[in-house]
Amino acid sequence: MVNRIRLATVVATLNAPWGPAWATICSFDQICVDAEPCAAAPLKIVLTEGTRPGEVQLTSVEGAVVMRLGRSDFGGFLLGFSERAVHVLTTNDGRDARYTKHHFEGPVAVTHLGACDWDG
């Protein structure tokens, strides 16, 4: 429920003409590559307000991707594209998060398992 409230706040902020800037950190501790067993591999990403309504910028050590915000009754998602991959971040009503990159080369899917700190 907390995540749904936070997600609603993010949506309202993104749709406001001069909403306050915000940032959320997501931390991942597992990586899963296609059907291989998952392994320990830390990754942090930062989500910040985009430059247009409904946009979120995802920044990691690999660079930045502009994402579009979506939601359902069960959680939220961000969807974005880079030159080499499709990026999807999904969250549930809690803090749990999955960040998957579907790389065009291969093709191969890389999923990071972790959580987002919606409370700041």
Rosetta silent file (secondary structure, phi, psi, omega in degrees, C-alpha in Angstrom):
SEQUENCE: MVNRIRLATVVATLNAPWGPAWATICSFDQICVDAEPCAAAPLKIVLTEGTRPGEVQLTSVEGAVVMRLGRSDFGGFLLGFSERAVHVLTTNDGRDARYTKHHFEGPVAVTHLGACDWDG
SCORE:     score description
SCORE:     0.000 S_00000001
   1 L     0.000  -38.754 -179.980    0.000    0.000    0.000 S_00000001
   2 H   -59.519  -45.033 -179.348    2.859    2.398    0.806 S_00000001
   3 H   -63.141  -38.348  178.956    4.327    1.935   -2.671 S_00000001
   4 H   -62.825  -41.684  177.667    0.903    2.580   -4.266 S_00000001
   5 H   -65.631  -45.273  178.787    0.634    5.854   -2.326 S_00000001
   6 H   -62.730  -41.601  179.291    4.226    6.800   -3.241 S_00000001
   7 H   -63.720  -39.803  176.742    3.577    5.863   -6.879 S_00000001
   8 H   -63.612  -38.103  176.712    0.452    8.039   -6.894 S_00000001
   9 H   -64.298  -42.305  177.945    2.557   10.890   -5.488 S_00000001
  10 H   -62.170  -44.948  179.247    5.156   10.344   -8.223 S_00000001
  11 H   -60.746  -46.090  179.444    2.431   10.357  -10.910 S_00000001
  12 H   -62.216  -41.773  179.263    0.925   13.554   -9.498 S_00000001
  13 H   -63.877  -43.416 -179.080    4.340   15.185   -9.299 S_00000001
  14 H   -65.805  -29.747 -179.230    5.199   14.193  -12.864 S_00000001
  15 H   -88.898   -9.292  178.321    1.915   15.633  -14.127 S_00000001
  16 L   -78.038  141.307 -177.315    2.251   18.908  -12.204 S_00000001
  17 L   -62.082  -37.451  178.891    3.604   21.813  -14.278 S_00000001
  18 L  -133.945   55.622 -178.397    6.234   22.772  -11.674 S_00000001
  19 L   -68.580  158.985  178.818    6.311   19.811   -9.313 S_00000001
  20 L   -69.246  147.973  176.709    9.111   19.392   -6.780 S_00000001
  21 L   -71.148  148.133 -179.819   12.166   17.428   -7.835 S_00000001
  22 L  -143.607  163.092  176.609   12.462   13.972   -6.280 S_00000001
  23 E  -149.135  143.838  176.636   14.851   11.030   -6.297 S_00000001
  24 E  -132.676  138.244  177.802   14.553    7.366   -5.344 S_00000001
  25 E  -105.675  132.367  173.808   17.370    4.854   -4.954 S_00000001
  26 E  -113.947  133.347 -179.642   16.919    1.212   -5.920 S_00000001
  27 E  -118.816  132.625 -179.223   19.447   -1.344   -4.705 S_00000001
  28 E  -122.901  140.738 -178.489   19.850   -4.770   -6.238 S_00000001
  29 E  -120.996   -6.563  179.228   21.934   -7.630   -4.849 S_00000001
  30 E  -127.169  146.975  175.404   21.248  -10.476   -7.301 S_00000001
  31 E  -128.093  136.602  179.110   21.705  -10.765  -11.072 S_00000001
  32 E  -127.449  125.076 -179.588   20.060  -13.402  -13.273 S_00000001
  33 E  -111.133  114.974 -176.973   21.115  -13.853  -16.904 S_00000001
  34 L    44.700 -128.649 -175.014   18.552  -15.703  -19.036 S_00000001
  35 L   -91.379    5.578  179.054   18.074  -19.243  -17.653 S_00000001
  36 L   -71.368  156.157  175.355   21.358  -19.315  -15.699 S_00000001
  37 L   -62.071  147.621  178.216   21.277  -19.467  -11.880 S_00000001
  38 L   -70.836  155.107 -179.525   21.212  -16.079  -10.157 S_00000001
  39 E  -139.150  160.446  177.059   24.406  -14.778   -8.551 S_00000001
  40 E   -70.655  128.407  177.646   25.402  -12.051   -6.114 S_00000001
  41 E  -164.903  104.045 -177.372   26.098   -8.788   -7.940 S_00000001
  42 E   -71.885  142.302  175.217   25.347   -5.394   -6.377 S_00000001
  43 E  -149.476  134.823  173.736   23.824   -2.611   -8.495 S_00000001
  44 E  -117.833  138.216  172.325   22.373    0.753   -7.490 S_00000001
  45 E  -127.051  154.011  177.966   20.182    2.883   -9.727 S_00000001
  46 E  -119.229  129.514  175.256   18.777    6.336   -9.109 S_00000001
  47 E  -104.690  127.858  178.624   15.340    7.366  -10.358 S_00000001
  48 E  -132.215  162.910  179.283   14.778   11.109  -10.779 S_00000001
  49 E   -59.916  134.416  177.639   12.099   13.349  -12.196 S_00000001
  50 L   -80.833 -178.724 -178.672   12.210   13.564  -15.990 S_00000001
  51 L   -89.683  -10.858  179.263   11.987   16.696  -18.098 S_00000001
  52 L  -127.624  155.103  177.198    8.469   15.904  -19.397 S_00000001
  53 L   -56.358  135.994  178.797    5.261   14.773  -17.666 S_00000001
  54 L    82.371    2.420  179.609    5.224   10.987  -17.194 S_00000001
  55 E  -105.518  144.787  175.498    8.994   10.650  -17.640 S_00000001
  56 E  -132.285  138.417  176.344   11.504    9.310  -15.123 S_00000001
  57 E   -98.751  126.414  176.651   15.265    9.227  -15.612 S_00000001
  58 E  -103.092  123.485 -179.013   16.982    5.999  -14.568 S_00000001
  59 E  -122.684  131.521  176.489   20.712    6.415  -13.929 S_00000001
  60 E  -139.627 -175.018  178.318   23.212    3.612  -13.259 S_00000001
  61 L   -63.836  -19.219  179.695   26.902    2.949  -13.841 S_00000001
  62 L   -84.340   -8.263 -179.339   25.917    2.086  -17.422 S_00000001
  63 E   123.919 -161.901 -176.129   24.500    5.559  -18.068 S_00000001
  64 E  -118.631  144.749  178.092   21.055    7.150  -18.118 S_00000001
  65 E  -133.198  133.062  174.312   17.811    6.025  -19.737 S_00000001
  66 E   -83.127  126.923 -176.107   14.595    8.033  -20.016 S_00000001
  67 E  -115.851  153.968  173.397   11.706    5.858  -18.835 S_00000001
  68 E  -104.590  139.560 -175.914    7.917    6.182  -19.109 S_00000001
  69 E   -89.288  138.098  173.836    5.837    5.616  -15.979 S_00000001
  70 E  -140.927  164.959  178.141    2.953    3.130  -15.803 S_00000001
  71 E  -153.947  161.431  175.103    0.930    1.557  -13.026 S_00000001
  72 L  -139.373 -176.107  177.502   -1.636   -1.111  -12.233 S_00000001
  73 L   -69.864  -13.303 -173.993   -3.622   -2.168   -9.174 S_00000001
  74 L  -108.429  -10.380 -178.682   -0.703   -4.375   -8.126 S_00000001
  75 L   165.346 -158.819 -178.469    2.317   -2.092   -8.550 S_00000001
  76 E  -136.087  168.065  177.695    4.119    0.116  -10.999 S_00000001
  77 E  -148.696  155.810  172.364    6.515   -0.082  -13.873 S_00000001
  78 E  -123.675  138.836 -179.333    8.934    2.021  -15.866 S_00000001
  79 E  -131.072  129.683 -179.898    9.675    1.250  -19.516 S_00000001
  80 E  -149.737  168.571 -177.405   12.512    2.736  -21.538 S_00000001
  81 E  -132.126  140.054  171.264   14.773    2.151  -24.509 S_00000001
  82 L  -123.233 -179.415 -179.032   18.471    2.661  -25.087 S_00000001
  83 L   -62.149  -30.626 -174.007   20.591    2.022  -28.140 S_00000001
  84 L  -110.107   -8.103 -173.099   21.381   -1.523  -26.981 S_00000001
  85 E  -160.361  163.391  167.332   18.391   -2.652  -24.886 S_00000001
  86 E   -99.939  133.546 -176.372   14.814   -2.338  -23.683 S_00000001
  87 E  -113.785  132.223  178.050   14.722   -1.481  -19.959 S_00000001
  88 E  -133.543  126.712  173.497   11.878   -2.485  -17.613 S_00000001
  89 E  -117.406  123.202  178.121   11.651   -1.725  -13.886 S_00000001
  90 E  -121.001  146.049  177.313    8.726   -3.299  -12.016 S_00000001
  91 E  -136.436  155.132  174.738    7.714   -2.896   -8.372 S_00000001
  92 L  -101.395 -166.327  179.626    4.993   -4.345   -6.175 S_00000001
  93 L   -70.140  -15.702  176.760    3.053   -2.648   -3.374 S_00000001
  94 L   -94.300 -140.260 -179.821    6.033   -3.147   -1.082 S_00000001
  95 L  -101.676  -12.353 -174.766    9.647   -2.299   -1.847 S_00000001
  96 E   -55.987  138.967 -179.474   10.446   -5.324   -4.041 S_00000001
  97 E  -143.596  150.397  173.435   11.791   -4.423   -7.483 S_00000001
  98 E  -129.855  128.492  177.263   13.017   -6.131  -10.631 S_00000001
  99 E  -118.343  114.335 -176.848   15.113   -4.307  -13.203 S_00000001
 100 E  -118.715  135.083  174.251   15.442   -6.187  -16.496 S_00000001
 101 E  -113.966  119.907  176.371   17.416   -5.235  -19.571 S_00000001
 102 E   -97.152   98.376 -176.780   16.463   -7.054  -22.760 S_00000001
 103 E   -76.790  136.849  178.864   19.610   -6.664  -24.869 S_00000001
 104 L   -68.613  -37.395  179.883   19.185   -6.681  -28.640 S_00000001
 105 L   -76.251  124.336 -177.837   22.553   -8.369  -29.114 S_00000001
 106 L   124.964  -68.870  -19.670   22.196  -12.056  -28.348 S_00000001
 107 L   -68.248  156.252  179.961   19.341  -11.490  -27.560 S_00000001
 108 E  -144.285  144.641  177.038   19.770  -11.872  -23.828 S_00000001
 109 E  -110.083  131.859  178.582   17.780  -10.765  -20.771 S_00000001
 110 E  -120.499  120.560 -177.704   19.558   -9.614  -17.603 S_00000001
 111 E  -116.171  133.956  175.870   17.437   -9.214  -14.470 S_00000001
 112 E  -108.096  133.049 -178.735   18.515   -7.561  -11.211 S_00000001
 113 E  -107.361  129.749 -179.658   16.589   -8.484   -8.017 S_00000001
 114 E  -176.509 -142.668 -175.717   16.273   -5.974   -5.195 S_00000001
 115 E  -150.471  156.430  175.865   14.222   -3.154   -3.725 S_00000001
 116 E  -113.597  140.550 -179.098   13.475    0.564   -4.136 S_00000001
 117 L   -92.486   82.289 -175.873   13.510    3.008   -1.229 S_00000001
 118 L   -71.051  -15.848 -177.297   10.234    4.839   -1.926 S_00000001
 119 L   -89.558    4.029  176.377   10.335    6.583    1.454 S_00000001
 120 L    99.165    0.000    0.000   13.468    8.560    0.557 S_00000001
